[in-house]
């Protein structure tokens, strides 16, 4: 009898970032507060006219009006600030210093407890990559030494679950999609997107939510420590 076909060996792991390696919304809220405080000092009519949540809502408004920009979180935030400045009757407004205040705070993240030691161990066995719809900067966060590459929506012109980001990872790695495990918290962006691209998909469900429906992930985990156990079994 012929020998049974062997499964494809895992060569790489790609990770979503926001809400997979850290809790993003408390970080965004803090970044928005720091930006608001900076605006109060330098452009006080803007925070007098807009709350932090109203400034965030301007990003969503612009994304709805100009869907071709919706994947670019950085540009949306800058355009929202420009619009706010215009509505506050500032004829001159320096968007870059304002955005840098937000961006520095947005990348001042608090990792989930197990993330750093697990990534350190995994990086010695696999090639690690980051695939994110957001604008996190691994260098500013201090994780760039663990990742061989990082690709975001701006790099490829579209956000997950569109295939471009997953396809770019395959090209970078030079391996088959089934040799890559993608790990993320979002059932649509991460699980569905990775599955459509032919990768193995692992759903990080830290809070015990019910699966929302549709094709299941290849596996479900609560923490990245569970991922280590899973990979040992798959290997």
C-alpha positions as CSV (number, residue, x, y, z in Angstrom):
1,X,0.0,0.0,0.0
2,X,1.2,3.5,-0.7
3,X,2.3,5.5,2.4
4,X,-0.3,7.9,3.6
5,X,0.2,11.5,2.5
6,X,2.0,13.5,5.2
7,X,0.5,16.9,6.3
8,X,2.3,20.0,5.2
9,X,4.8,21.1,7.9
10,X,4.1,24.4,9.6
11,X,6.8,26.9,8.5
12,X,5.4,30.2,9.7
13,X,2.8,31.8,11.9
14,X,1.1,35.1,11.1
15,X,-0.5,37.2,13.9
16,X,-3.2,39.8,13.9
17,X,-2.1,42.5,16.4
18,X,-5.0,44.6,17.8
19,X,-7.1,42.5,20.3
20,X,-4.9,39.5,19.6
21,X,-1.7,40.6,21.3
22,X,-3.2,43.5,23.3
23,X,-6.5,45.0,24.2
24,X,-6.8,47.9,21.7
25,X,-9.8,50.0,22.7
26,X,-8.5,51.2,26.0
27,X,-5.3,52.1,24.2
28,X,-7.1,54.1,21.5
29,X,-9.2,55.8,24.1
30,X,-6.1,56.9,26.0
31,X,-4.5,58.1,22.8
32,X,-7.5,60.1,22.0
33,X,-7.4,61.7,25.4
34,X,-3.8,62.6,25.0
35,X,-4.5,64.1,21.6
36,X,-7.4,66.1,23.0
37,X,-5.2,67.5,25.7
38,X,-2.6,68.5,23.1
39,X,-5.2,70.2,21.0
40,X,-6.5,72.1,24.0
41,X,-3.0,73.6,24.3
42,X,-2.3,74.3,20.6
43,X,-5.7,74.5,18.9
44,X,-8.2,75.0,21.7
45,X,-11.2,75.7,19.4
46,X,-11.1,72.1,18.2
47,X,-11.6,70.3,21.5
48,X,-14.2,73.0,22.4
49,X,-16.2,71.9,19.4
50,X,-15.5,68.2,19.4
51,X,-15.3,65.5,22.1
52,X,-12.9,62.7,21.7
53,X,-15.7,60.4,20.5
54,X,-16.9,63.0,18.1
55,X,-13.4,63.3,16.6
56,X,-13.4,59.5,16.3
57,X,-16.8,59.6,14.6
58,X,-15.3,62.0,12.0
59,X,-13.0,59.1,10.9
60,X,-16.1,56.9,10.3
61,X,-17.8,59.7,8.4
62,X,-14.9,60.1,6.1
63,X,-14.6,56.4,5.6
64,X,-18.3,56.3,4.5
65,X,-17.9,59.2,2.2
66,X,-14.6,58.0,0.7
67,X,-14.6,54.2,0.9
68,X,-11.4,54.0,-1.1
69,X,-9.7,55.4,2.1
70,X,-11.4,53.1,4.6
71,X,-8.5,50.7,4.9
72,X,-6.0,53.5,5.8
73,X,-6.4,54.2,9.5
74,X,-3.6,56.8,9.6
75,X,-5.0,58.8,6.7
76,X,-8.5,58.7,8.1
77,X,-7.3,60.1,11.4
78,X,-5.4,62.9,9.7
79,X,-8.3,63.8,7.5
80,X,-10.6,63.8,10.5
81,X,-8.2,66.3,12.2
82,X,-8.1,68.5,9.2
83,X,-11.9,68.5,8.9
84,X,-12.2,69.4,12.6
85,X,-9.7,72.2,12.2
86,X,-11.6,73.6,9.3
87,X,-14.9,73.5,11.1
88,X,-13.2,75.2,14.1
89,X,-12.1,78.0,11.7
90,X,-8.4,77.4,11.7
91,X,-7.0,78.6,8.4
92,X,-3.6,77.0,9.3
93,X,-3.3,73.6,11.0
94,X,-0.3,71.4,11.4
95,X,-1.7,67.9,11.2
96,X,1.6,65.9,11.6
97,X,2.5,67.0,15.1
98,X,-1.1,66.4,16.2
99,X,-1.1,62.9,14.7
100,X,2.3,62.1,16.2
101,X,0.8,62.7,19.7
102,X,-2.0,60.2,18.9
103,X,0.3,57.7,17.2
104,X,2.9,57.6,20.0
105,X,0.1,56.8,22.5
106,X,-1.6,54.4,20.2
107,X,1.7,52.3,20.1
108,X,2.2,52.5,23.9
109,X,0.4,49.2,24.3
110,X,0.0,46.8,27.2
111,X,0.6,43.2,26.0
112,X,-1.5,40.4,27.3
113,X,0.5,38.7,30.0
114,X,1.6,35.6,28.1
115,X,2.4,37.3,24.7
116,X,6.0,38.2,25.1
117,X,7.4,34.9,26.4
118,X,5.3,32.9,24.0
119,X,6.4,34.9,21.0
120,X,10.0,34.6,22.1
121,X,9.7,30.8,22.2
122,X,7.8,30.5,18.9
123,X,10.2,32.8,17.1
124,X,12.9,30.2,17.7
125,X,10.9,27.5,15.9
126,X,8.9,29.4,13.3
127,X,9.1,32.5,11.1
128,X,6.7,35.0,12.6
129,X,4.8,37.7,10.7
130,X,2.2,40.3,11.5
131,X,-0.9,41.0,9.4
132,X,-3.0,43.9,10.6
133,X,-5.8,46.1,9.4
134,X,-4.6,48.7,11.9
135,X,-1.5,51.0,12.0
136,X,0.4,49.5,14.9
137,X,4.2,50.0,14.6
138,X,6.1,46.9,15.9
139,X,9.3,49.0,16.2
140,X,7.7,51.5,18.5
141,X,6.0,48.7,20.5
142,X,9.3,46.9,20.9
143,X,8.3,43.6,19.2
144,X,10.1,44.1,15.8
145,X,12.9,41.8,16.8
146,X,10.5,38.8,17.0
147,X,8.9,39.3,13.7
148,X,10.4,38.7,10.3
149,X,7.9,41.0,8.6
150,X,4.8,43.1,9.2
151,X,2.2,43.8,6.6
152,X,-0.8,46.1,7.0
153,X,-3.8,47.2,4.9
154,X,-2.0,50.3,3.5
155,X,0.9,48.1,2.3
156,X,-1.4,46.1,0.1
157,X,-4.3,48.5,-0.6
158,X,-7.0,46.5,1.1
159,X,-8.0,45.2,4.6
160,X,-8.6,41.7,5.8
161,X,-10.6,39.5,4.9
162,X,-9.6,40.5,1.4
163,X,-6.9,38.1,0.2
164,X,-4.1,40.7,-0.6
165,X,-2.5,40.7,2.8
166,X,-2.5,36.9,3.1
167,X,-1.1,36.5,-0.5
168,X,1.6,39.0,0.3
169,X,2.6,36.9,3.3
170,X,2.9,33.8,1.2
171,X,5.0,35.6,-1.4
172,X,7.3,36.9,1.3
173,X,7.7,33.5,2.9
174,X,7.9,31.5,-0.3
175,X,5.8,28.7,1.2
176,X,2.4,27.2,0.5
177,X,-0.6,28.7,2.3
178,X,-1.2,25.5,4.2
179,X,2.3,25.8,5.8
180,X,1.2,29.0,7.5
181,X,-1.0,29.3,10.6
182,X,-2.8,32.6,11.0
183,X,-3.8,33.6,14.5
184,X,-6.3,36.3,15.2
185,X,-9.4,37.4,17.2
186,X,-11.8,38.4,14.5
187,X,-14.0,35.7,13.0
188,X,-14.4,37.5,9.7
189,X,-11.2,39.4,9.2
190,X,-8.8,36.7,10.5
191,X,-10.6,33.3,10.4
192,X,-12.6,33.7,7.2
193,X,-9.8,35.6,5.5
194,X,-7.1,33.1,6.3
195,X,-9.3,30.1,5.4
196,X,-10.2,31.6,2.0
197,X,-6.5,32.1,1.4
198,X,-5.8,28.5,2.2
199,X,-4.1,29.0,5.5
200,X,-4.9,27.2,8.8
201,X,-6.9,29.6,10.9
202,X,-6.8,29.8,14.7
203,X,-9.4,31.9,16.5
204,X,-8.2,33.7,19.7
205,X,-11.3,33.8,21.9
206,X,-10.1,35.3,25.1
207,X,-13.5,36.1,26.5
208,X,-15.4,32.9,25.7
209,X,-17.7,34.3,23.1
210,X,-20.0,32.1,21.0
211,X,-18.9,31.5,17.4
212,X,-21.0,33.9,15.3
213,X,-21.7,31.4,12.5
214,X,-20.1,30.4,9.3
215,X,-17.2,28.1,8.6
216,X,-15.3,27.2,11.8
217,X,-11.7,28.0,12.5
218,X,-9.3,25.1,12.4
219,X,-8.9,25.6,16.2
220,X,-10.0,27.9,19.0
221,X,-7.7,29.1,21.8
222,X,-8.0,31.3,24.9
223,X,-4.4,32.4,25.1
224,X,-1.2,32.1,23.1
225,X,0.0,29.4,25.6
226,X,-2.8,27.3,24.1
227,X,-1.3,28.0,20.7
228,X,1.9,26.4,21.8
229,X,0.1,23.2,22.8
230,X,-1.9,23.2,19.6
231,X,1.2,23.6,17.4
232,X,2.9,20.7,19.2
233,X,0.0,18.5,18.3
234,X,-0.2,19.7,14.7
235,X,3.5,19.2,14.2
